[in-house]
Amino acid sequence: MCREAKGIRNSYNGTVARSTIRGKWWFADVKGPFTMPSFLHENQYVFGIIKGKTLFLIQYYIKEKSAVFTCLKEWYEEYIVPLN
C-alpha cells in the first residue's frame, strides 16, 4: 500500500520563499561521522552553512563536532560583520 501511494504522487511544483534582505537567512547543519576520514587531515565531519537568498554554500571540514563553535565564530567574522 505504501509503495503504491508514493509511486503515484506528483512532484512538488511550488516555489520556496527566499528573503529579500541580504544576509537575513542562514541555515547550518553538521554531517558525519564518515566511515572513512579524509586522507590529508583525517576530518570526519562537514559543517555546512547555506545563505538563504542566494543558496551560497560554505563548508568547513572538521575532526570533531566540538569545532563547530570555532567555525561559527570564523564564519561570523568573515561573512556577517562586513554586512554591517
C-alpha positions in Angstrom: 0.0 0.0 0.0 2.7 2.5 1.0 4.8 1.9 -2.2 1.7 2.5 -4.4 0.9 5.8 -2.6 4.4 7.1 -3.1 4.6 5.9 -6.7 1.6 8.0 -7.9 2.5 11.2 -6.1 3.2 14.3 -8.3 6.4 16.2 -7.8 6.5 19.5 -5.9 6.0 22.4 -8.3 5.7 25.2 -5.8 8.2 27.9 -5.0 10.4 28.3 -2.0 10.2 31.6 -0.1 13.5 33.4 -0.1 14.5 36.5 1.9 14.8 39.8 0.0 17.2 41.2 2.7 20.9 40.4 2.2 22.3 38.1 5.0 19.0 37.6 6.8 18.5 33.8 6.5 21.3 31.3 7.0 20.9 27.6 7.5 23.5 25.3 9.1 24.0 21.5 9.5 26.7 19.0 10.6 27.1 15.9 8.6 29.1 12.8 9.8 30.9 11.0 11.2 32.0 9.5 7.9 33.3 5.9 7.9 36.4 6.9 6.1 38.1 10.2 7.2 39.8 12.4 4.7 43.4 11.4 3.8 45.2 14.6 4.4 43.8 15.9 7.7 41.6 13.0 8.9 38.5 15.1 9.1 35.3 13.1 9.9 32.6 15.8 9.8 31.4 18.5 7.5 29.8 21.7 8.8 27.8 23.5 6.2 26.3 26.9 6.2 23.9 28.0 3.4 22.8 31.5 2.6 19.0 31.6 2.2 18.7 34.2 -0.5 21.4 33.0 -2.9 21.9 29.4 -1.7 25.7 30.1 -1.4 27.3 27.2 0.4 30.2 27.5 2.9 31.7 24.2 4.1 34.1 23.6 7.0 35.8 20.2 7.3 36.4 19.3 10.9 37.7 16.4 13.0 35.2 16.7 15.9 31.8 18.2 16.5 33.2 20.4 19.2 34.9 22.5 16.5 31.5 23.8 15.2 31.6 26.8 17.6 35.0 27.8 16.3 33.7 27.6 12.7 30.7 29.7 13.6 32.9 32.4 15.1 35.1 32.4 12.0 32.0 32.5 9.7 30.5 35.4 11.6 33.7 37.5 11.4 34.2 36.7 7.7 30.6 37.0 6.3 28.3 38.8 8.8 30.5 41.6 10.2 31.2 43.0 6.7 27.4 43.3 6.1 27.1 45.9 8.9 
